[in-house]
């Protein structure tokens, strides 16, 4: 497993304790955490995916934004998922979900981390299945 950059110890402890395979990949100066076998709630075409999040300069003061899935997710009910686009990384075409924090739910330096962002990703996945 590749470990091509360092994360804060809190994030490393969380990753090592989550029981999933992960990699820290630096490709052309772009750092991403890739987590394998991430559970997807019912309502999608697959039960689990790999996901990645981009770690920008300044993290953890700078926020983590969006999420990228492989393989692509589709809703079983036939509804389209909005604000998605392809993103090539690590030799694969990932599905980028353009989801962002709001003024009501801002990034909180010193509080938010990789684990809180992935909790938010889980909420996005559930919320998408509830749209009509």
WORAWO-V812684 format. One record per helix or strand of 2 or more residues. SS is the DSSP state (@ for helix, = for strand). FROM is the first residue (numbers start at 1). TO is the last residue. If there is no record, write none. Layout:
BEGIN
ss	from	to
SS	FROM	TO
SS	FROM	TO
END
This chain:
BEGIN
ss	from	to
@	9	17
=	22	27
=	30	39
=	48	54
=	67	70
=	84	89
=	92	97
@	114	130
END
